[in-house]
C-alpha cells in the first residue's frame, strides 16, 4: 500500500487538519514553539488545482476567500509562498 501525504501527516499528529482537494499541493508541515503542528501547502499549486475547473482569476478569488480565508482553529493549514533568493 502506498502511503499518501495525508497518511504521513496523520502519523506526525492525528489532529492535523488538511484542506480538501489539495492533496497534491502538500509540501510538508510546520512546527512552531508552543503551538500545534500544521499542514503546509504550496499556495500557487493550490490555485493551479482550482484553475483546472475555473478561470485563473476565479481560482485566485476562490482560494483567497474560501481557502486562505477559512480559520478552523490552531490546526488550520498554512499556505507557503516562496520569495526570490537574491
PyMOL Python script that loads the backbone (N, CA, C, O; Angstrom):
from pymol import cmd

cmd.read_pdbstr("""\
ATOM      1  N   UNK A   1       0.847  -1.190   0.000  1.00  0.00           N
ATOM      2  CA  UNK A   1       0.000   0.000   0.000  1.00  0.00           C
ATOM      3  C   UNK A   1       0.887   1.246   0.000  1.00  0.00           C
ATOM      4  O   UNK A   1       1.840   1.334   0.774  1.00  0.00           O
ATOM      5  N   UNK A   2       0.579   2.187  -0.850  1.00  0.00           N
ATOM      6  CA  UNK A   2       1.332   3.424  -0.960  1.00  0.00           C
ATOM      7  C   UNK A   2       0.836   4.404   0.104  1.00  0.00           C
ATOM      8  O   UNK A   2      -0.366   4.642   0.228  1.00  0.00           O
ATOM      9  N   UNK A   3       1.769   4.967   0.868  1.00  0.00           N
ATOM     10  CA  UNK A   3       1.405   5.928   1.890  1.00  0.00           C
ATOM     11  C   UNK A   3       1.248   7.312   1.257  1.00  0.00           C
ATOM     12  O   UNK A   3       2.130   7.766   0.528  1.00  0.00           O
ATOM     13  N   UNK A   4       0.147   7.968   1.529  1.00  0.00           N
ATOM     14  CA  UNK A   4      -0.111   9.294   0.966  1.00  0.00           C
ATOM     15  C   UNK A   4       0.437  10.378   1.889  1.00  0.00           C
ATOM     16  O   UNK A   4       0.806  10.112   3.033  1.00  0.00           O
ATOM     17  N   UNK A   5       0.483  11.597   1.372  1.00  0.00           N
ATOM     18  CA  UNK A   5       0.899  12.740   2.188  1.00  0.00           C
ATOM     19  C   UNK A   5      -0.011  12.898   3.391  1.00  0.00           C
ATOM     20  O   UNK A   5       0.452  13.230   4.482  1.00  0.00           O
ATOM     21  N   UNK A   6      -1.299  12.663   3.204  1.00  0.00           N
ATOM     22  CA  UNK A   6      -2.263  12.773   4.298  1.00  0.00           C
ATOM     23  C   UNK A   6      -1.941  11.745   5.379  1.00  0.00           C
ATOM     24  O   UNK A   6      -1.984  12.059   6.568  1.00  0.00           O
ATOM     25  N   UNK A   7      -1.619  10.518   4.968  1.00  0.00           N
ATOM     26  CA  UNK A   7      -1.253   9.469   5.925  1.00  0.00           C
ATOM     27  C   UNK A   7      -0.010   9.866   6.714  1.00  0.00           C
ATOM     28  O   UNK A   7       0.049   9.680   7.930  1.00  0.00           O
ATOM     29  N   UNK A   8       0.979  10.413   6.014  1.00  0.00           N
ATOM     30  CA  UNK A   8       2.222  10.820   6.675  1.00  0.00           C
ATOM     31  C   UNK A   8       1.974  11.931   7.688  1.00  0.00           C
ATOM     32  O   UNK A   8       2.553  11.924   8.775  1.00  0.00           O
ATOM     33  N   UNK A   9       1.113  12.885   7.334  1.00  0.00           N
ATOM     34  CA  UNK A   9       0.783  13.954   8.269  1.00  0.00           C
ATOM     35  C   UNK A   9       0.078  13.398   9.502  1.00  0.00           C
ATOM     36  O   UNK A   9       0.349  13.829  10.623  1.00  0.00           O
ATOM     37  N   UNK A  10      -0.816  12.451   9.299  1.00  0.00           N
ATOM     38  CA  UNK A  10      -1.546  11.839  10.414  1.00  0.00           C
ATOM     39  C   UNK A  10      -0.600  11.100  11.356  1.00  0.00           C
ATOM     40  O   UNK A  10      -0.856  11.029  12.559  1.00  0.00           O
ATOM     41  N   UNK A  11       0.484  10.552  10.824  1.00  0.00           N
ATOM     42  CA  UNK A  11       1.466   9.885  11.675  1.00  0.00           C
ATOM     43  C   UNK A  11       2.197  10.887  12.562  1.00  0.00           C
ATOM     44  O   UNK A  11       2.577  10.562  13.687  1.00  0.00           O
ATOM     45  N   UNK A  12       2.394  12.101  12.061  1.00  0.00           N
ATOM     46  CA  UNK A  12       3.070  13.149  12.828  1.00  0.00           C
ATOM     47  C   UNK A  12       2.163  13.631  13.961  1.00  0.00           C
ATOM     48  O   UNK A  12       2.603  13.756  15.104  1.00  0.00           O
ATOM     49  N   UNK A  13       0.912  13.898  13.641  1.00  0.00           N
ATOM     50  CA  UNK A  13      -0.062  14.363  14.633  1.00  0.00           C
ATOM     51  C   UNK A  13      -1.452  14.061  14.090  1.00  0.00           C
ATOM     52  O   UNK A  13      -1.845  14.581  13.046  1.00  0.00           O
ATOM     53  N   UNK A  14      -2.179  13.237  14.788  1.00  0.00           N
ATOM     54  CA  UNK A  14      -3.507  12.828  14.294  1.00  0.00           C
ATOM     55  C   UNK A  14      -4.507  13.976  14.256  1.00  0.00           C
ATOM     56  O   UNK A  14      -5.571  13.845  13.651  1.00  0.00           O
ATOM     57  N   UNK A  15      -4.183  15.098  14.892  1.00  0.00           N
ATOM     58  CA  UNK A  15      -5.090  16.253  14.905  1.00  0.00           C
ATOM     59  C   UNK A  15      -4.869  17.223  13.756  1.00  0.00           C
ATOM     60  O   UNK A  15      -5.646  18.163  13.591  1.00  0.00           O
ATOM     61  N   UNK A  16      -3.822  17.015  12.956  1.00  0.00           N
ATOM     62  CA  UNK A  16      -3.532  17.922  11.846  1.00  0.00           C
ATOM     63  C   UNK A  16      -4.744  17.993  10.915  1.00  0.00           C
ATOM     64  O   UNK A  16      -5.314  16.971  10.532  1.00  0.00           O
ATOM     65  N   UNK A  17      -5.119  19.208  10.565  1.00  0.00           N
ATOM     66  CA  UNK A  17      -6.218  19.413   9.621  1.00  0.00           C
ATOM     67  C   UNK A  17      -5.654  19.579   8.219  1.00  0.00           C
ATOM     68  O   UNK A  17      -4.579  20.149   8.033  1.00  0.00           O
ATOM     69  N   UNK A  18      -6.382  19.082   7.245  1.00  0.00           N
ATOM     70  CA  UNK A  18      -5.962  19.203   5.848  1.00  0.00           C
ATOM     71  C   UNK A  18      -7.039  19.928   5.051  1.00  0.00           C
ATOM     72  O   UNK A  18      -8.205  19.971   5.445  1.00  0.00           O
ATOM     73  N   UNK A  19      -6.630  20.489   3.934  1.00  0.00           N
ATOM     74  CA  UNK A  19      -7.543  21.222   3.065  1.00  0.00           C
ATOM     75  C   UNK A  19      -8.057  20.275   1.980  1.00  0.00           C
ATOM     76  O   UNK A  19      -7.268  19.736   1.204  1.00  0.00           O
ATOM     77  N   UNK A  20      -9.349  20.075   1.926  1.00  0.00           N
ATOM     78  CA  UNK A  20      -9.959  19.155   0.964  1.00  0.00           C
ATOM     79  C   UNK A  20      -9.621  19.530  -0.469  1.00  0.00           C
ATOM     80  O   UNK A  20      -9.733  20.690  -0.866  1.00  0.00           O
ATOM     81  N   UNK A  21      -9.207  18.529  -1.242  1.00  0.00           N
ATOM     82  CA  UNK A  21      -8.961  18.722  -2.667  1.00  0.00           C
ATOM     83  C   UNK A  21      -7.566  19.186  -3.021  1.00  0.00           C
ATOM     84  O   UNK A  21      -7.246  19.342  -4.199  1.00  0.00           O
ATOM     85  N   UNK A  22      -6.729  19.409  -2.021  1.00  0.00           N
ATOM     86  CA  UNK A  22      -5.396  19.943  -2.287  1.00  0.00           C
ATOM     87  C   UNK A  22      -4.268  18.979  -1.912  1.00  0.00           C
ATOM     88  O   UNK A  22      -3.150  19.415  -1.637  1.00  0.00           O
ATOM     89  N   UNK A  23      -4.548  17.690  -1.898  1.00  0.00           N
ATOM     90  CA  UNK A  23      -3.530  16.702  -1.506  1.00  0.00           C
ATOM     91  C   UNK A  23      -2.246  16.837  -2.312  1.00  0.00           C
ATOM     92  O   UNK A  23      -1.154  16.675  -1.767  1.00  0.00           O
ATOM     93  N   UNK A  24      -2.363  17.131  -3.598  1.00  0.00           N
ATOM     94  CA  UNK A  24      -1.176  17.248  -4.461  1.00  0.00           C
ATOM     95  C   UNK A  24      -0.356  18.503  -4.181  1.00  0.00           C
ATOM     96  O   UNK A  24       0.749  18.646  -4.704  1.00  0.00           O
ATOM     97  N   UNK A  25      -0.879  19.410  -3.368  1.00  0.00           N
ATOM     98  CA  UNK A  25      -0.174  20.644  -3.058  1.00  0.00           C
ATOM     99  C   UNK A  25       0.504  20.623  -1.684  1.00  0.00           C
ATOM    100  O   UNK A  25       1.142  21.601  -1.294  1.00  0.00           O
ATOM    101  N   UNK A  26       0.370  19.514  -0.953  1.00  0.00           N
ATOM    102  CA  UNK A  26       1.024  19.410   0.354  1.00  0.00           C
ATOM    103  C   UNK A  26       2.534  19.409   0.158  1.00  0.00           C
ATOM    104  O   UNK A  26       3.068  18.656  -0.657  1.00  0.00           O
ATOM    105  N   UNK A  27       3.218  20.270   0.923  1.00  0.00           N
ATOM    106  CA  UNK A  27       4.683  20.289   0.847  1.00  0.00           C
ATOM    107  C   UNK A  27       5.325  19.871   2.169  1.00  0.00           C
ATOM    108  O   UNK A  27       6.542  19.705   2.242  1.00  0.00           O
ATOM    109  N   UNK A  28       4.526  19.704   3.195  1.00  0.00           N
ATOM    110  CA  UNK A  28       5.078  19.273   4.476  1.00  0.00           C
ATOM    111  C   UNK A  28       4.243  19.775   5.632  1.00  0.00           C
ATOM    112  O   UNK A  28       3.027  19.938   5.525  1.00  0.00           O
ATOM    113  N   UNK A  29       4.929  20.018   6.749  1.00  0.00           N
ATOM    114  CA  UNK A  29       4.240  20.548   7.911  1.00  0.00           C
ATOM    115  C   UNK A  29       5.133  21.555   8.613  1.00  0.00           C
ATOM    116  O   UNK A  29       6.349  21.571   8.419  1.00  0.00           O
ATOM    117  N   UNK A  30       4.513  22.393   9.432  1.00  0.00           N
ATOM    118  CA  UNK A  30       5.190  23.464  10.147  1.00  0.00           C
ATOM    119  C   UNK A  30       5.192  23.129  11.638  1.00  0.00           C
ATOM    120  O   UNK A  30       4.169  22.745  12.205  1.00  0.00           O
ATOM    121  N   UNK A  31       6.352  23.281  12.255  1.00  0.00           N
ATOM    122  CA  UNK A  31       6.471  23.121  13.700  1.00  0.00           C
ATOM    123  C   UNK A  31       6.764  24.491  14.297  1.00  0.00           C
ATOM    124  O   UNK A  31       7.639  25.216  13.825  1.00  0.00           O
ATOM    125  N   UNK A  32       6.012  24.835  15.351  1.00  0.00           N
ATOM    126  CA  UNK A  32       6.178  26.133  15.990  1.00  0.00           C
ATOM    127  C   UNK A  32       6.282  25.931  17.498  1.00  0.00           C
ATOM    128  O   UNK A  32       5.606  25.068  18.058  1.00  0.00           O
ATOM    129  N   UNK A  33       7.100  26.702  18.139  1.00  0.00           N
ATOM    130  CA  UNK A  33       7.296  26.587  19.576  1.00  0.00           C
ATOM    131  C   UNK A  33       5.993  26.847  20.331  1.00  0.00           C
ATOM    132  O   UNK A  33       5.390  27.913  20.212  1.00  0.00           O
ATOM    133  N   UNK A  34       5.580  25.859  21.101  1.00  0.00           N
ATOM    134  CA  UNK A  34       4.405  26.012  21.947  1.00  0.00           C
ATOM    135  C   UNK A  34       3.079  25.984  21.228  1.00  0.00           C
ATOM    136  O   UNK A  34       2.038  26.211  21.845  1.00  0.00           O
ATOM    137  N   UNK A  35       3.091  25.712  19.940  1.00  0.00           N
ATOM    138  CA  UNK A  35       1.856  25.692  19.153  1.00  0.00           C
ATOM    139  C   UNK A  35       1.746  24.365  18.401  1.00  0.00           C
ATOM    140  O   UNK A  35       2.753  23.687  18.195  1.00  0.00           O
ATOM    141  N   UNK A  36       0.532  23.988  17.990  1.00  0.00           N
ATOM    142  CA  UNK A  36       0.355  22.722  17.280  1.00  0.00           C
ATOM    143  C   UNK A  36       1.056  22.705  15.922  1.00  0.00           C
ATOM    144  O   UNK A  36       1.272  23.745  15.299  1.00  0.00           O
ATOM    145  N   UNK A  37       1.399  21.513  15.489  1.00  0.00           N
ATOM    146  CA  UNK A  37       1.934  21.307  14.142  1.00  0.00           C
ATOM    147  C   UNK A  37       0.805  21.540  13.148  1.00  0.00           C
ATOM    148  O   UNK A  37      -0.340  21.177  13.414  1.00  0.00           O
ATOM    149  N   UNK A  38       1.121  22.146  11.999  1.00  0.00           N
ATOM    150  CA  UNK A  38       0.091  22.372  10.983  1.00  0.00           C
ATOM    151  C   UNK A  38       0.576  21.925   9.609  1.00  0.00           C
ATOM    152  O   UNK A  38       1.765  22.005   9.300  1.00  0.00           O
ATOM    153  N   UNK A  39      -0.353  21.457   8.799  1.00  0.00           N
ATOM    154  CA  UNK A  39      -0.051  21.077   7.418  1.00  0.00           C
ATOM    155  C   UNK A  39       0.319  22.325   6.637  1.00  0.00           C
ATOM    156  O   UNK A  39      -0.215  23.406   6.882  1.00  0.00           O
ATOM    157  N   UNK A  40       1.245  22.164   5.688  1.00  0.00           N
ATOM    158  CA  UNK A  40       1.682  23.296   4.867  1.00  0.00           C
ATOM    159  C   UNK A  40       1.501  22.955   3.386  1.00  0.00           C
ATOM    160  O   UNK A  40       1.899  21.885   2.926  1.00  0.00           O
ATOM    161  N   UNK A  41       0.901  23.878   2.662  1.00  0.00           N
ATOM    162  CA  UNK A  41       0.589  23.696   1.246  1.00  0.00           C
ATOM    163  C   UNK A  41       1.312  24.740   0.411  1.00  0.00           C
ATOM    164  O   UNK A  41       1.605  25.838   0.886  1.00  0.00           O
ATOM    165  N   UNK A  42       1.596  24.390  -0.829  1.00  0.00           N
ATOM    166  CA  UNK A  42       2.125  25.333  -1.817  1.00  0.00           C
ATOM    167  C   UNK A  42       0.934  26.142  -2.348  1.00  0.00           C
ATOM    168  O   UNK A  42       0.069  25.602  -3.038  1.00  0.00           O
ATOM    169  N   UNK A  43       0.896  27.434  -2.020  1.00  0.00           N
ATOM    170  CA  UNK A  43      -0.232  28.284  -2.403  1.00  0.00           C
ATOM    171  C   UNK A  43      -0.458  28.289  -3.913  1.00  0.00           C
ATOM    172  O   UNK A  43      -1.591  28.160  -4.377  1.00  0.00           O
ATOM    173  N   UNK A  44       0.621  28.438  -4.673  1.00  0.00           N
ATOM    174  CA  UNK A  44       0.480  28.503  -6.131  1.00  0.00           C
ATOM    175  C   UNK A  44      -0.074  27.201  -6.691  1.00  0.00           C
ATOM    176  O   UNK A  44      -0.879  27.217  -7.623  1.00  0.00           O
ATOM    177  N   UNK A  45       0.353  26.066  -6.125  1.00  0.00           N
ATOM    178  CA  UNK A  45      -0.156  24.764  -6.579  1.00  0.00           C
ATOM    179  C   UNK A  45      -1.644  24.634  -6.254  1.00  0.00           C
ATOM    180  O   UNK A  45      -2.405  24.083  -7.049  1.00  0.00           O
ATOM    181  N   UNK A  46      -2.060  25.134  -5.099  1.00  0.00           N
ATOM    182  CA  UNK A  46      -3.489  25.101  -4.745  1.00  0.00           C
ATOM    183  C   UNK A  46      -4.311  25.866  -5.778  1.00  0.00           C
ATOM    184  O   UNK A  46      -5.365  25.401  -6.214  1.00  0.00           O
ATOM    185  N   UNK A  47      -3.823  27.038  -6.164  1.00  0.00           N
ATOM    186  CA  UNK A  47      -4.549  27.844  -7.156  1.00  0.00           C
ATOM    187  C   UNK A  47      -4.563  27.137  -8.506  1.00  0.00           C
ATOM    188  O   UNK A  47      -5.573  27.169  -9.209  1.00  0.00           O
ATOM    189  N   UNK A  48      -3.452  26.498  -8.877  1.00  0.00           N
ATOM    190  CA  UNK A  48      -3.414  25.721 -10.128  1.00  0.00           C
ATOM    191  C   UNK A  48      -4.450  24.599 -10.106  1.00  0.00           C
ATOM    192  O   UNK A  48      -5.115  24.351 -11.112  1.00  0.00           O
ATOM    193  N   UNK A  49      -4.590  23.929  -8.982  1.00  0.00           N
ATOM    194  CA  UNK A  49      -5.587  22.853  -8.858  1.00  0.00           C
ATOM    195  C   UNK A  49      -6.987  23.411  -9.082  1.00  0.00           C
ATOM    196  O   UNK A  49      -7.785  22.822  -9.813  1.00  0.00           O
ATOM    197  N   UNK A  50      -7.286  24.544  -8.455  1.00  0.00           N
ATOM    198  CA  UNK A  50      -8.598  25.164  -8.641  1.00  0.00           C
ATOM    199  C   UNK A  50      -8.819  25.605 -10.079  1.00  0.00           C
ATOM    200  O   UNK A  50      -9.936  25.520 -10.590  1.00  0.00           O
ATOM    201  N   UNK A  51      -7.761  26.078 -10.738  1.00  0.00           N
ATOM    202  CA  UNK A  51      -7.871  26.600 -12.106  1.00  0.00           C
ATOM    203  C   UNK A  51      -8.159  25.512 -13.131  1.00  0.00           C
ATOM    204  O   UNK A  51      -8.436  25.820 -14.290  1.00  0.00           O
ATOM    205  N   UNK A  52      -8.099  24.260 -12.734  1.00  0.00           N
ATOM    206  CA  UNK A  52      -8.480  23.171 -13.646  1.00  0.00           C
ATOM    207  C   UNK A  52      -9.978  23.197 -13.920  1.00  0.00           C
ATOM    208  O   UNK A  52     -10.436  22.706 -14.951  1.00  0.00           O
ATOM    209  N   UNK A  53     -10.747  23.780 -12.981  1.00  0.00           N
ATOM    210  CA  UNK A  53     -12.205  23.794 -13.106  1.00  0.00           C
ATOM    211  C   UNK A  53     -12.810  25.183 -13.240  1.00  0.00           C
ATOM    212  O   UNK A  53     -14.031  25.329 -13.293  1.00  0.00           O
ATOM    213  N   UNK A  54     -11.950  26.213 -13.296  1.00  0.00           N
ATOM    214  CA  UNK A  54     -12.444  27.589 -13.415  1.00  0.00           C
ATOM    215  C   UNK A  54     -11.335  28.459 -13.976  1.00  0.00           C
ATOM    216  O   UNK A  54     -10.208  27.993 -14.147  1.00  0.00           O
ATOM    217  N   UNK A  55     -11.633  29.696 -14.260  1.00  0.00           N
ATOM    218  CA  UNK A  55     -10.603  30.596 -14.782  1.00  0.00           C
ATOM    219  C   UNK A  55      -9.569  30.870 -13.690  1.00  0.00           C
ATOM    220  O   UNK A  55      -9.837  30.660 -12.507  1.00  0.00           O
ATOM    221  N   UNK A  56      -8.397  31.335 -14.090  1.00  0.00           N
ATOM    222  CA  UNK A  56      -7.345  31.655 -13.124  1.00  0.00           C
ATOM    223  C   UNK A  56      -7.816  32.747 -12.166  1.00  0.00           C
ATOM    224  O   UNK A  56      -7.561  32.668 -10.964  1.00  0.00           O
ATOM    225  N   UNK A  57      -8.487  33.744 -12.677  1.00  0.00           N
ATOM    226  CA  UNK A  57      -8.987  34.821 -11.817  1.00  0.00           C
ATOM    227  C   UNK A  57      -9.984  34.281 -10.793  1.00  0.00           C
ATOM    228  O   UNK A  57      -9.912  34.618  -9.612  1.00  0.00           O
ATOM    229  N   UNK A  58     -10.913  33.443 -11.250  1.00  0.00           N
ATOM    230  CA  UNK A  58     -11.881  32.850 -10.329  1.00  0.00           C
ATOM    231  C   UNK A  58     -11.191  31.944  -9.321  1.00  0.00           C
ATOM    232  O   UNK A  58     -11.573  31.912  -8.151  1.00  0.00           O
ATOM    233  N   UNK A  59     -10.176  31.208  -9.764  1.00  0.00           N
ATOM    234  CA  UNK A  59      -9.431  30.319  -8.867  1.00  0.00           C
ATOM    235  C   UNK A  59      -8.739  31.118  -7.772  1.00  0.00           C
ATOM    236  O   UNK A  59      -8.764  30.729  -6.604  1.00  0.00           O
ATOM    237  N   UNK A  60      -8.121  32.233  -8.147  1.00  0.00           N
ATOM    238  CA  UNK A  60      -7.449  33.075  -7.152  1.00  0.00           C
ATOM    239  C   UNK A  60      -8.448  33.655  -6.156  1.00  0.00           C
ATOM    240  O   UNK A  60      -8.213  33.636  -4.947  1.00  0.00           O
ATOM    241  N   UNK A  61      -9.560  34.169  -6.670  1.00  0.00           N
ATOM    242  CA  UNK A  61     -10.585  34.723  -5.787  1.00  0.00           C
ATOM    243  C   UNK A  61     -11.146  33.656  -4.852  1.00  0.00           C
ATOM    244  O   UNK A  61     -11.320  33.899  -3.658  1.00  0.00           O
ATOM    245  N   UNK A  62     -11.426  32.480  -5.395  1.00  0.00           N
ATOM    246  CA  UNK A  62     -11.944  31.384  -4.585  1.00  0.00           C
ATOM    247  C   UNK A  62     -10.940  31.009  -3.497  1.00  0.00           C
ATOM    248  O   UNK A  62     -11.306  30.853  -2.332  1.00  0.00           O
ATOM    249  N   UNK A  63      -9.668  30.865  -3.889  1.00  0.00           N
ATOM    250  CA  UNK A  63      -8.635  30.470  -2.932  1.00  0.00           C
ATOM    251  C   UNK A  63      -8.535  31.470  -1.784  1.00  0.00           C
ATOM    252  O   UNK A  63      -8.566  31.083  -0.616  1.00  0.00           O
ATOM    253  N   UNK A  64      -8.416  32.750  -2.113  1.00  0.00           N
ATOM    254  CA  UNK A  64      -8.218  33.756  -1.069  1.00  0.00           C
ATOM    255  C   UNK A  64      -9.431  33.880  -0.148  1.00  0.00           C
ATOM    256  O   UNK A  64      -9.270  34.087   1.054  1.00  0.00           O
ATOM    257  N   UNK A  65     -10.619  33.758  -0.683  1.00  0.00           N
ATOM    258  CA  UNK A  65     -11.815  33.914   0.150  1.00  0.00           C
ATOM    259  C   UNK A  65     -12.165  32.626   0.889  1.00  0.00           C
ATOM    260  O   UNK A  65     -12.389  32.655   2.099  1.00  0.00           O
ATOM    261  N   UNK A  66     -12.218  31.498   0.183  1.00  0.00           N
ATOM    262  CA  UNK A  66     -12.743  30.253   0.755  1.00  0.00           C
ATOM    263  C   UNK A  66     -11.696  29.351   1.391  1.00  0.00           C
ATOM    264  O   UNK A  66     -12.023  28.558   2.274  1.00  0.00           O
ATOM    265  N   UNK A  67     -10.451  29.457   0.964  1.00  0.00           N
ATOM    266  CA  UNK A  67      -9.421  28.567   1.500  1.00  0.00           C
ATOM    267  C   UNK A  67      -8.542  29.325   2.489  1.00  0.00           C
ATOM    268  O   UNK A  67      -8.534  29.009   3.679  1.00  0.00           O
ATOM    269  N   UNK A  68      -7.819  30.301   2.017  1.00  0.00           N
ATOM    270  CA  UNK A  68      -6.962  31.082   2.895  1.00  0.00           C
ATOM    271  C   UNK A  68      -7.798  31.828   3.933  1.00  0.00           C
ATOM    272  O   UNK A  68      -7.352  32.037   5.062  1.00  0.00           O
ATOM    273  N   UNK A  69      -8.978  32.217   3.559  1.00  0.00           N
ATOM    274  CA  UNK A  69      -9.854  32.971   4.458  1.00  0.00           C
ATOM    275  C   UNK A  69     -10.589  32.138   5.487  1.00  0.00           C
ATOM    276  O   UNK A  69     -11.376  32.678   6.265  1.00  0.00           O
ATOM    277  N   UNK A  70     -10.354  30.838   5.510  1.00  0.00           N
ATOM    278  CA  UNK A  70     -11.035  29.959   6.456  1.00  0.00           C
ATOM    279  C   UNK A  70     -10.129  29.641   7.643  1.00  0.00           C
ATOM    280  O   UNK A  70      -9.082  29.016   7.476  1.00  0.00           O
ATOM    281  N   UNK A  71     -10.522  30.059   8.814  1.00  0.00           N
ATOM    282  CA  UNK A  71      -9.803  29.722  10.043  1.00  0.00           C
ATOM    283  C   UNK A  71     -10.633  28.700  10.791  1.00  0.00           C
ATOM    284  O   UNK A  71     -11.797  28.949  11.107  1.00  0.00           O
ATOM    285  N   UNK A  72     -10.037  27.545  11.077  1.00  0.00           N
ATOM    286  CA  UNK A  72     -10.762  26.478  11.772  1.00  0.00           C
ATOM    287  C   UNK A  72     -10.034  26.054  13.048  1.00  0.00           C
ATOM    288  O   UNK A  72     -10.126  24.901  13.469  1.00  0.00           O
ATOM    289  N   UNK A  73      -9.323  26.978  13.647  1.00  0.00           N
ATOM    290  CA  UNK A  73      -8.630  26.701  14.902  1.00  0.00           C
ATOM    291  C   UNK A  73      -7.124  26.625  14.737  1.00  0.00           C
ATOM    292  O   UNK A  73      -6.579  26.900  13.668  1.00  0.00           O
ATOM    293  N   UNK A  74      -6.464  26.243  15.830  1.00  0.00           N
ATOM    294  CA  UNK A  74      -4.997  26.212  15.866  1.00  0.00           C
ATOM    295  C   UNK A  74      -4.367  25.293  14.830  1.00  0.00           C
ATOM    296  O   UNK A  74      -3.210  25.487  14.458  1.00  0.00           O
ATOM    297  N   UNK A  75      -5.102  24.307  14.362  1.00  0.00           N
ATOM    298  CA  UNK A  75      -4.561  23.365  13.378  1.00  0.00           C
ATOM    299  C   UNK A  75      -4.855  23.774  11.927  1.00  0.00           C
ATOM    300  O   UNK A  75      -4.602  23.003  11.002  1.00  0.00           O
ATOM    301  N   UNK A  76      -5.384  24.972  11.733  1.00  0.00           N
ATOM    302  CA  UNK A  76      -5.668  25.461  10.381  1.00  0.00           C
ATOM    303  C   UNK A  76      -4.391  25.374   9.536  1.00  0.00           C
ATOM    304  O   UNK A  76      -3.340  25.850   9.964  1.00  0.00           O
ATOM    305  N   UNK A  77      -4.470  24.773   8.345  1.00  0.00           N
ATOM    306  CA  UNK A  77      -3.280  24.667   7.491  1.00  0.00           C
ATOM    307  C   UNK A  77      -2.709  26.038   7.119  1.00  0.00           C
ATOM    308  O   UNK A  77      -3.405  27.053   7.153  1.00  0.00           O
ATOM    309  N   UNK A  78      -1.426  26.037   6.765  1.00  0.00           N
ATOM    310  CA  UNK A  78      -0.794  27.254   6.262  1.00  0.00           C
ATOM    311  C   UNK A  78      -0.479  27.071   4.785  1.00  0.00           C
ATOM    312  O   UNK A  78      -0.429  25.949   4.280  1.00  0.00           O
ATOM    313  N   UNK A  79      -0.268  28.186   4.102  1.00  0.00           N
ATOM    314  CA  UNK A  79      -0.036  28.173   2.661  1.00  0.00           C
ATOM    315  C   UNK A  79       1.247  28.941   2.367  1.00  0.00           C
ATOM    316  O   UNK A  79       1.369  30.124   2.683  1.00  0.00           O
ATOM    317  N   UNK A  80       2.192  28.247   1.760  1.00  0.00           N
ATOM    318  CA  UNK A  80       3.551  28.745   1.537  1.00  0.00           C
ATOM    319  C   UNK A  80       3.672  29.491   0.216  1.00  0.00           C
ATOM    320  O   UNK A  80       3.154  29.057  -0.813  1.00  0.00           O
ATOM    321  N   UNK A  81       4.368  30.622   0.269  1.00  0.00           N
ATOM    322  CA  UNK A  81       4.734  31.377  -0.921  1.00  0.00           C
ATOM    323  C   UNK A  81       6.237  31.580  -0.888  1.00  0.00           C
ATOM    324  O   UNK A  81       6.765  32.127   0.080  1.00  0.00           O
ATOM    325  N   UNK A  82       6.930  31.150  -1.926  1.00  0.00           N
ATOM    326  CA  UNK A  82       8.381  31.319  -1.991  1.00  0.00           C
ATOM    327  C   UNK A  82       8.717  32.749  -2.403  1.00  0.00           C
ATOM    328  O   UNK A  82       7.994  33.373  -3.180  1.00  0.00           O
ATOM    329  N   UNK A  83       9.819  33.252  -1.874  1.00  0.00           N
ATOM    330  CA  UNK A  83      10.330  34.552  -2.291  1.00  0.00           C
ATOM    331  C   UNK A  83      11.667  34.325  -2.991  1.00  0.00           C
ATOM    332  O   UNK A  83      12.392  33.385  -2.667  1.00  0.00           O
ATOM    333  N   UNK A  84      11.989  35.189  -3.947  1.00  0.00           N
ATOM    334  CA  UNK A  84      13.260  35.011  -4.669  1.00  0.00           C
ATOM    335  C   UNK A  84      14.448  35.108  -3.709  1.00  0.00           C
ATOM    336  O   UNK A  84      14.443  35.905  -2.771  1.00  0.00           O
ATOM    337  N   UNK A  85      15.428  34.311  -3.955  1.00  0.00           N
ATOM    338  CA  UNK A  85      16.651  34.323  -3.162  1.00  0.00           C
ATOM    339  C   UNK A  85      17.674  35.200  -3.867  1.00  0.00           C
ATOM    340  O   UNK A  85      18.307  34.770  -4.831  1.00  0.00           O
ATOM    341  N   UNK A  86      17.833  36.410  -3.394  1.00  0.00           N
ATOM    342  CA  UNK A  86      18.768  37.354  -4.038  1.00  0.00           C
ATOM    343  C   UNK A  86      20.101  37.351  -3.360  1.00  0.00           C
ATOM    344  O   UNK A  86      21.003  38.082  -3.769  1.00  0.00           O
TER     345      UNK A  86
END
""", "prot")
cmd.dss("prot")
cmd.show_as("cartoon", "prot")
cmd.util.cbc("prot")
cmd.orient("prot")
